[in-house]
Amino acid sequence: MKKKGIEDVKNSKYFSVRDIIPYAIVLVVAAVLMLVFLLPEKEKMNGFYVEYGENVILTYGFSSDEFTVTDGFENNVEVKEENGGYTVEINTGDGFNAFFVDKEKRTVKMIDSDCSFTRDCTYMPAIEESGDSIICVPHKLKIIADGSGLSSPVTG
């Protein structure tokens, strides 16, 4: 090598932008492929069930459009049809909760509760995919979206 060529190499930066670009492209492509193939897709819920403590007290299926109240809890649950869906009121020994079931959108949203001054569970987003849930801790009440579960191309 000529002396000028050696001096140019010594005085050059360790990496140039042209050296880093191929590595950045490979990294971005690998990250996108991992997201596409490894993240599971949630499915729309087929219905939901309501748990009070350890007991399932209410179930609903969108395809059958039918509520089922567990024996012994008939006096605790009131269902009213309105505005393209149902308003469900649940009174337990721990308190009152009301939620709206939107039949068209297939969603459930907590709309009222007396669990605390701030009614925290009413600020939770509506559930719409299998595995979603709304939980009112003071009342020991859970609304859990039911579906066929998560679907993922990765098995193992």
Backbone torsions as a table, in degrees:
resi	resn	phi	psi	omega
1	MET	NA	146.6	178.3
2	LYS	-76.0	156.7	-177.7
3	LYS	-60.8	-37.2	179.7
4	LYS	-64.8	-39.0	179.2
5	GLY	-65.7	-39.1	178.7
6	ILE	-67.3	-41.3	178.4
7	GLU	-64.5	-38.3	178.5
8	ASP	-63.0	-41.3	179.4
9	VAL	-67.3	-42.4	179.4
10	LYS	-63.4	-36.9	-176.5
11	ASN	-86.7	-9.7	-178.5
12	SER	-78.6	162.6	178.1
13	LYS	-70.7	159.0	-178.9
14	TYR	-61.9	-48.4	175.5
15	PHE	-126.5	142.6	171.1
16	SER	-106.4	167.4	-179.3
17	VAL	-60.1	-36.8	179.7
18	ARG	-63.8	-28.2	178.2
19	ASP	-74.9	-32.7	-174.4
20	ILE	-85.6	-29.9	-175.4
21	ILE	-54.7	-47.8	-179.7
22	PRO	-61.1	-37.9	178.6
23	TYR	-66.0	-40.0	178.8
24	ALA	-64.4	-41.3	179.5
25	ILE	-63.9	-44.9	179.2
26	VAL	-62.6	-40.5	179.7
27	LEU	-64.1	-44.2	179.8
28	VAL	-65.4	-44.5	179.2
29	VAL	-62.2	-42.3	179.4
30	ALA	-64.0	-41.5	179.5
31	ALA	-64.4	-43.1	179.1
32	VAL	-63.4	-44.5	178.9
33	LEU	-62.7	-38.9	177.8
34	MET	-63.9	-42.9	179.5
35	LEU	-63.2	-42.3	-177.4
36	VAL	-67.1	-42.1	-172.9
37	PHE	-94.3	-21.6	-175.4
38	LEU	-103.2	-25.2	179.5
39	LEU	-79.7	126.9	179.9
40	PRO	-73.1	152.2	176.1
41	GLU	-100.0	132.6	177.2
42	LYS	-84.7	148.6	179.0
43	GLU	-102.7	153.6	175.6
44	LYS	-58.5	146.6	-179.0
45	MET	-76.8	147.0	176.6
46	ASN	-90.7	-18.7	-178.0
47	GLY	177.8	-162.9	178.5
48	PHE	-155.2	167.1	173.3
49	TYR	-137.7	154.3	-178.0
50	VAL	-115.1	127.1	176.5
51	GLU	-107.8	137.2	171.2
52	TYR	-120.4	111.0	-173.0
53	GLY	65.8	-119.2	179.7
54	GLU	-101.4	0.0	-174.0
55	ASN	-104.7	136.5	169.8
56	VAL	-82.0	118.5	-175.0
57	ILE	-106.5	-16.2	-176.6
58	LEU	-153.5	138.8	172.8
59	THR	-131.7	153.6	178.3
60	TYR	-146.8	137.7	174.7
61	GLY	-119.3	129.9	-179.4
62	PHE	-67.8	-37.0	-179.0
63	SER	-68.4	-38.4	179.1
64	SER	-87.4	-16.5	-177.5
65	ASP	50.3	49.9	-174.5
66	GLU	-137.6	131.6	174.5
67	PHE	-93.4	141.4	173.8
68	THR	-126.2	119.7	179.3
69	VAL	-101.3	130.6	-179.8
70	THR	-66.0	141.3	178.4
71	ASP	-52.7	135.3	179.9
72	GLY	97.0	-13.6	-178.9
73	PHE	-114.6	10.3	-177.8
74	GLU	-59.4	-36.2	-178.7
75	ASN	-79.0	-10.4	-177.7
76	ASN	-95.7	-12.8	-173.1
77	VAL	-121.1	131.7	175.6
78	GLU	-128.9	128.1	-179.0
79	VAL	-115.6	127.1	178.3
80	LYS	-123.2	129.7	177.5
81	GLU	-86.0	128.6	179.7
82	GLU	-166.9	150.2	173.4
83	ASN	51.4	43.8	178.0
84	GLY	73.6	21.0	-179.9
85	GLY	-168.3	-153.1	-178.0
86	TYR	-133.0	140.8	167.2
87	THR	-102.6	123.9	-178.1
88	VAL	-112.7	125.4	177.4
89	GLU	-112.4	130.4	-179.8
90	ILE	-122.5	121.9	175.9
91	ASN	-113.1	119.7	177.6
92	THR	-120.7	179.4	176.0
93	GLY	-64.2	-19.8	-178.9
94	ASP	-92.8	-16.7	178.8
95	GLY	151.8	-164.7	-173.1
96	PHE	-117.4	135.4	172.9
97	ASN	-136.1	145.7	174.4
98	ALA	-134.9	137.6	176.7
99	PHE	-138.7	157.6	-178.3
100	PHE	-111.4	130.9	177.6
101	VAL	-104.0	113.9	177.6
102	ASP	-92.7	110.6	-175.5
103	LYS	-68.3	-38.1	-177.1
104	GLU	-70.1	-46.5	-178.6
105	LYS	-82.5	-13.7	-176.1
106	ARG	58.3	52.2	179.1
107	THR	-129.7	160.5	175.1
108	VAL	-131.8	130.5	-178.4
109	LYS	-132.4	128.5	174.7
110	MET	-70.7	127.0	-176.5
111	ILE	-114.3	-20.5	-179.4
112	ASP	-156.4	151.4	179.4
113	SER	-166.9	153.0	174.7
114	ASP	-114.0	30.0	-174.4
115	CYS	-72.9	-27.4	178.9
116	SER	-161.8	174.6	179.3
117	PHE	-61.9	-36.8	-176.9
118	THR	-92.1	-8.5	178.8
119	ARG	49.0	57.7	-172.2
120	ASP	-55.6	-38.8	-175.3
121	CYS	-67.3	-18.3	178.3
122	THR	-76.0	-13.7	178.7
123	TYR	-91.3	-5.4	178.3
124	MET	-70.2	146.3	179.9
125	PRO	-67.7	157.8	177.2
126	ALA	-63.0	145.9	176.1
127	ILE	-90.3	140.0	-177.5
128	GLU	-146.3	-11.3	-179.0
129	GLU	-123.6	152.8	-179.8
130	SER	-58.7	136.5	-178.7
131	GLY	95.8	-17.1	176.6
132	ASP	-68.9	157.8	178.0
133	SER	-154.7	156.1	170.2
134	ILE	-120.1	130.7	-176.0
135	ILE	-127.2	127.8	173.5
136	CYS	-110.8	96.7	-173.3
137	VAL	-62.1	-46.7	-177.7
138	PRO	-61.2	-30.7	-179.0
139	HIS	-95.4	0.0	-179.2
140	LYS	57.4	37.7	-175.8
141	LEU	-115.0	133.1	177.7
142	LYS	-130.4	134.8	171.3
143	ILE	-112.1	118.5	-172.3
144	ILE	-121.7	125.3	178.0
145	ALA	-68.6	136.3	-178.2
146	ASP	-115.2	136.0	178.6
147	GLY	-159.1	-164.1	179.1
148	SER	-87.0	7.9	173.2
149	GLY	93.6	-164.0	-179.2
150	LEU	-85.0	142.3	173.7
151	SER	-113.4	133.1	-178.8
152	SER	-144.8	137.5	179.3
153	PRO	-70.5	-15.1	-178.6
154	VAL	-91.7	129.0	176.3
155	THR	-123.5	161.1	177.4
156	GLY	163.7	NA	NA
